[in-house]
Amino acid sequence: MSSNVRITLHPSFEVLAATTAARLITRLLDVQSERGEATVVLTGGSVGIATLREVAKSPAHLAVDWGKVNFWFGDDRFVPAGSADRNCLQAAEALLDHVPVDPSRVHTMAASDTVDGLEEAVAQYAAELAAAAQTEWENDDASPAQAPAFPRFDVLLLGLGPDAHIASLFPEMAGIRTKGVSVVGVRNSPKPPPLRVSLTLEVINSAQEIWLVAAGADKAAAVGLGLAGANAVQVPASGARGINKTMWLLDQTAAAKVPGALMRGEH
């Protein structure tokens, strides 16, 4: 396991969500202090959405300049815009509707009733990523010779399925194998609904920091395999590696199958 991987245990789901929220607020403040704005990639799932609720509840969230936070999504379900299955709708209800965000900085994936098919949704999000990257490139005096296909992500949040999927990249399916593009369409997802849009692993791993957040005994096997360095095609979570840091934020039950040597930092 890479030396930039950190494992942090929490006694319960509630403490995990509250602590992750506090950590996120602190990170956004630090990045804004350095660069003026910050970019976070949000995730769905029970812990991901609970974390956003805790951010909204925390008095410390008032210190963040929410108008200068860029929001992206790691994946979303390709269902109608008003569906409760939409990660972006859940995120709005939990946090984004309660803080003064700049709507132009909230980048949601297209719903099934707003575009003509899954591939159009994929193309739209890829184009939006590329446009944001182009703007960053034009404003950066130290930019590389050519604009990248996606912007800088300061923090990328990931949930974890019992099968070790991350975003909507499922074991052995085409999405986890996809390279050379920023966004992929997922068909026949083993977890309903069947159609989804997801960032690729290549883009996920461009993040400065990746935070994998998991709670519950049903996640323990996936966490253990992910931290043991299993092949990413079989265990997508094992392939998530941030440029500067990868954090596994776990409750006690989710960490039940993590080898003791890893918990002691012997890697």
BAMIMAR-740393 format. One record per residue (C-alpha): x, y, z; residue number from 1; residue in one letter. Coordinates in Angstrom, 2 decimals. Last residue first. Example, Ala and Ser with C-alpha at 12.3 -4.5 7.8 and 13.67 -1.06 7.14 Angstrom:
BEGIN
{{13.67,-1.06,7.14},2,S};
{{12.30,-4.50,7.80},1,A};
***
This chain:
BEGIN
{{3.08,-0.93,4.81},267,H};
{{3.13,-1.23,8.59},266,E};
{{0.78,1.66,9.45},265,G};
{{-0.64,-0.03,12.53},264,R};
{{-4.04,-0.42,10.86},263,M};
{{-2.27,-1.90,7.86},262,L};
{{-0.51,-4.48,10.01},261,A};
{{-3.81,-5.39,11.65},260,G};
{{-5.31,-6.48,8.37},259,P};
{{-8.59,-4.67,7.58},258,V};
{{-11.46,-7.11,7.99},257,K};
{{-13.43,-5.29,10.72},256,A};
{{-12.87,-1.83,9.25},255,A};
{{-16.47,-1.39,8.08},254,A};
{{-17.65,-2.27,11.59},253,T};
{{-15.44,0.28,13.29},252,Q};
{{-16.48,3.20,11.10},251,D};
{{-14.24,4.11,8.22},250,L};
{{-12.50,7.04,6.57},249,L};
{{-10.02,5.63,4.07},248,W};
{{-7.82,8.50,2.99},247,M};
{{-5.78,8.76,-0.20},246,T};
{{-3.29,11.63,-0.35},245,K};
{{-1.17,13.67,-2.71},244,N};
{{-2.08,12.41,-6.17},243,I};
{{-5.12,10.47,-4.99},242,G};
{{-5.26,6.70,-5.48},241,R};
{{-8.44,4.74,-6.17},240,A};
{{-7.53,1.39,-7.74},239,G};
{{-8.31,-0.71,-4.67},238,S};
{{-11.87,0.57,-4.71},237,A};
{{-12.44,-1.05,-8.11},236,P};
{{-11.99,-4.58,-6.76},235,V};
{{-12.05,-7.06,-9.68},234,Q};
{{-10.80,-4.59,-12.29},233,V};
{{-8.79,-2.81,-9.60},232,A};
{{-6.68,-5.88,-8.83},231,N};
{{-6.43,-6.39,-5.06},230,A};
{{-4.14,-4.12,-3.05},229,G};
{{-5.02,-5.30,0.46},228,A};
{{-6.74,-2.00,1.21},227,L};
{{-9.48,-2.61,-1.33},226,G};
{{-9.86,-6.24,-0.29},225,L};
{{-10.37,-5.34,3.36},224,G};
{{-12.71,-2.47,2.52},223,V};
{{-14.81,-4.70,0.28},222,A};
{{-15.02,-7.39,2.96},221,A};
{{-16.04,-4.86,5.63},220,A};
{{-18.70,-3.04,3.59},219,K};
{{-21.65,-5.14,4.83},218,D};
{{-20.47,-4.52,8.39},217,A};
{{-21.36,-0.86,8.12},216,G};
{{-19.70,2.42,7.21},215,A};
{{-17.53,3.61,4.34},214,A};
{{-15.89,6.85,3.22},213,V};
{{-13.14,6.81,0.60},212,L};
{{-11.47,10.22,0.55},211,W};
{{-9.35,11.00,-2.49},210,I};
{{-6.95,13.96,-2.32},209,E};
{{-5.26,15.85,-5.15},208,Q};
{{-7.71,14.33,-7.60},207,A};
{{-6.33,12.96,-10.88},206,S};
{{-7.13,9.45,-9.67},205,N};
{{-10.85,10.00,-10.20},204,I};
{{-10.11,11.10,-13.76},203,V};
{{-8.25,7.91,-14.62},202,E};
{{-10.83,5.83,-12.76},201,L};
{{-13.51,7.12,-15.11},200,T};
{{-16.16,9.60,-14.02},199,L};
{{-19.58,8.05,-14.07},198,S};
{{-22.97,8.23,-15.79},197,V};
{{-25.61,5.65,-14.96},196,R};
{{-28.23,3.34,-16.46},195,L};
{{-29.34,0.21,-14.59},194,P};
{{-31.12,1.81,-11.62},193,P};
{{-30.50,-0.42,-9.80},192,P};
{{-27.28,-2.16,-8.69},191,K};
{{-25.80,-4.65,-11.13},190,P};
{{-25.57,-1.75,-13.60},189,S};
{{-26.85,-2.92,-16.97},188,N};
{{-25.46,0.12,-18.80},187,R};
{{-22.82,2.54,-17.57},186,V};
{{-21.83,5.59,-19.58},185,G};
{{-18.26,6.77,-19.16},184,V};
{{-16.64,10.10,-18.47},183,V};
{{-13.05,11.35,-18.71},182,S};
{{-11.79,9.39,-21.70},181,V};
{{-8.48,7.64,-22.38},180,G};
{{-9.17,4.56,-20.32},179,K};
{{-12.21,2.36,-19.64},178,T};
{{-11.57,-0.85,-17.70},177,R};
{{-13.61,0.16,-14.65},176,I};
{{-16.49,1.18,-16.90},175,G};
{{-16.52,-2.01,-18.97},174,A};
{{-17.59,-4.25,-16.10},173,M};
{{-15.38,-6.66,-14.13},172,E};
{{-16.20,-5.04,-10.79},171,P};
{{-18.42,-1.94,-10.97},170,F};
{{-17.46,1.65,-11.70},169,L};
{{-20.51,3.73,-10.83},168,S};
{{-18.70,5.93,-8.26},167,A};
{{-16.72,3.21,-6.47},166,I};
{{-17.54,-0.50,-6.56},165,H};
{{-16.19,-2.69,-3.77},164,A};
{{-18.97,-5.31,-4.05},163,D};
{{-20.38,-4.10,-0.71},162,P};
{{-20.40,-0.63,-2.30},161,G};
{{-18.00,2.15,-1.39},160,L};
{{-18.58,5.87,-1.27},159,G};
{{-16.11,8.25,-2.79},158,L};
{{-15.32,11.89,-2.07},157,L};
{{-12.89,13.77,-4.29},156,L};
{{-11.05,16.67,-2.69},155,V};
{{-8.92,19.30,-4.45},154,D};
{{-10.04,18.39,-7.98},153,F};
{{-8.10,20.21,-10.70},152,R};
{{-9.96,20.43,-13.98},151,P};
{{-10.50,17.81,-16.69},150,F};
{{-9.30,17.17,-20.24},149,A};
{{-5.95,18.85,-19.69},148,P};
{{-4.99,22.11,-21.43},147,A};
{{-1.79,21.88,-23.46},146,Q};
{{1.63,23.39,-22.84},145,A};
{{1.33,22.96,-19.09},144,P};
{{0.10,25.85,-16.93},143,S};
{{2.45,27.95,-14.82},142,A};
{{0.71,31.25,-15.58},141,D};
{{-2.64,29.65,-14.78},140,D};
{{-5.72,31.54,-15.99},139,N};
{{-5.86,29.97,-19.46},138,E};
{{-5.32,26.50,-18.01},137,W};
{{-8.07,26.93,-15.44},136,E};
{{-10.50,28.04,-18.16},135,T};
{{-9.51,25.09,-20.37},134,Q};
{{-10.02,22.67,-17.47},133,A};
{{-13.51,24.04,-16.89},132,A};
{{-14.31,23.61,-20.58},131,A};
{{-12.91,20.06,-20.56},130,A};
{{-15.05,19.07,-17.58},129,L};
{{-18.14,20.52,-19.22},128,E};
{{-17.35,18.70,-22.46},127,A};
{{-17.00,15.40,-20.61},126,A};
{{-20.29,16.10,-18.87},125,Y};
{{-22.09,16.77,-22.15},124,Q};
{{-20.60,13.75,-23.91},123,A};
{{-21.70,11.38,-21.15},122,V};
{{-25.24,12.82,-21.11},121,A};
{{-25.36,12.51,-24.90},120,E};
{{-24.27,8.89,-24.61},119,E};
{{-27.07,8.14,-22.16},118,L};
{{-29.89,9.26,-24.44},117,G};
{{-31.46,12.35,-25.93},116,D};
{{-31.01,14.80,-23.10},115,V};
{{-33.13,16.44,-20.38},114,T};
{{-35.49,13.60,-19.44},113,D};
{{-32.70,11.15,-18.63},112,S};
{{-30.97,13.59,-16.29},111,A};
{{-27.72,15.30,-17.21},110,A};
{{-24.80,15.23,-14.80},109,M};
{{-24.53,18.14,-12.38},108,T};
{{-21.85,20.82,-12.29},107,H};
{{-22.45,23.34,-9.51},106,V};
{{-20.13,26.30,-10.21},105,R};
{{-22.68,28.17,-12.34},104,S};
{{-25.15,27.91,-9.46},103,P};
{{-22.80,29.96,-7.22},102,D};
{{-23.38,28.47,-3.79},101,V};
{{-24.93,30.38,-0.90},100,P};
{{-25.50,27.46,1.50},99,V};
{{-28.70,25.59,2.34},98,H};
{{-29.83,24.36,-1.09},97,D};
{{-26.37,22.85,-1.66},96,L};
{{-26.31,20.90,1.58},95,L};
{{-28.62,17.91,2.18},94,A};
{{-31.43,18.71,-0.27},93,E};
{{-28.97,19.70,-2.97},92,A};
{{-26.83,16.64,-2.37},91,A};
{{-29.89,14.39,-2.63},90,Q};
{{-30.88,16.06,-5.90},89,L};
{{-27.33,15.70,-7.26},88,C};
{{-27.22,12.03,-6.33},87,N};
{{-30.40,11.39,-8.31},86,R};
{{-32.35,8.40,-6.96},85,D};
{{-35.06,10.71,-5.57},84,A};
{{-36.12,11.27,-9.17},83,S};
{{-37.01,14.82,-10.21},82,G};
{{-34.49,15.03,-13.03},81,A};
{{-35.56,11.75,-14.63},80,P};
{{-33.11,8.81,-14.39},79,V};
{{-29.52,8.33,-15.49},78,F};
{{-28.11,7.76,-12.00},77,R};
{{-25.16,9.89,-11.04},76,D};
{{-21.40,9.67,-10.78},75,D};
{{-18.34,11.34,-9.32},74,G};
{{-20.18,14.63,-9.09},73,F};
{{-18.72,18.13,-9.43},72,W};
{{-18.92,21.17,-7.18},71,F};
{{-16.77,24.29,-7.51},70,N};
{{-16.48,26.32,-4.31},69,V};
{{-16.09,30.09,-4.67},68,K};
{{-19.65,31.11,-3.83},67,G};
{{-19.42,28.84,-0.81},66,W};
{{-16.87,31.12,0.84},65,D};
{{-16.38,28.83,3.85},64,V};
{{-16.43,30.36,7.35},63,A};
{{-20.19,29.78,7.71},62,L};
{{-19.54,26.03,7.50},61,H};
{{-18.03,26.23,10.98},60,A};
{{-21.49,26.44,12.56},59,P};
{{-21.95,22.79,11.48},58,S};
{{-25.44,21.76,10.44},57,K};
{{-24.84,22.22,6.68},56,A};
{{-21.61,20.21,6.88},55,V};
{{-23.44,17.50,8.84},54,E};
{{-26.02,17.21,6.09},53,R};
{{-23.22,16.85,3.56},52,L};
{{-21.69,14.02,5.60},51,T};
{{-25.05,12.26,5.78},50,A};
{{-25.17,12.42,1.96},49,I};
{{-21.82,10.70,1.60},48,G};
{{-22.50,8.25,4.41},47,V};
{{-25.78,7.00,2.95},46,S};
{{-24.75,6.95,-0.68},45,G};
{{-24.01,9.80,-3.05},44,G};
{{-20.63,11.28,-3.88},43,T};
{{-19.36,14.81,-4.30},42,L};
{{-16.29,16.07,-6.17},41,V};
{{-14.81,19.14,-4.50},40,V};
{{-13.13,22.20,-5.97},39,T};
{{-11.71,25.14,-4.08},38,A};
{{-11.37,28.87,-4.68},37,E};
{{-9.03,31.64,-3.56},36,G};
{{-5.87,29.61,-4.11},35,R};
{{-4.09,29.15,-0.78},34,E};
{{-6.72,30.38,1.68},33,S};
{{-9.40,28.75,-0.45},32,Q};
{{-7.50,25.46,-0.20},31,V};
{{-7.25,25.66,3.59},30,D};
{{-10.89,26.65,4.00},29,L};
{{-12.05,23.80,1.77},28,L};
{{-9.88,21.36,3.73},27,R};
{{-11.25,22.53,7.08},26,T};
{{-14.85,22.23,5.90},25,I};
{{-14.13,18.75,4.56},24,L};
{{-12.54,17.56,7.81},23,R};
{{-15.50,18.84,9.81},22,A};
{{-17.87,16.99,7.49},21,A};
{{-15.77,13.83,7.72},20,T};
{{-15.94,14.07,11.50},19,T};
{{-19.72,14.45,11.52},18,A};
{{-20.28,11.59,9.08},17,A};
{{-17.89,9.22,10.87},16,L};
{{-19.28,10.15,14.28},15,V};
{{-22.79,9.30,13.14},14,E};
{{-21.76,6.03,11.50},13,F};
{{-20.04,4.94,14.70},12,S};
{{-16.72,4.57,16.53},11,P};
{{-14.55,6.23,13.87},10,H};
{{-11.38,4.80,12.34},9,L};
{{-8.90,6.63,10.12},8,T};
{{-6.80,4.88,7.49},7,I};
{{-4.17,6.83,5.54},6,R};
{{-2.68,6.12,2.12},5,V};
{{0.23,8.35,1.08},4,N};
{{2.74,5.59,1.85},3,S};
{{1.33,3.45,-0.95},2,S};
{{0.00,0.00,0.00},1,M};
***
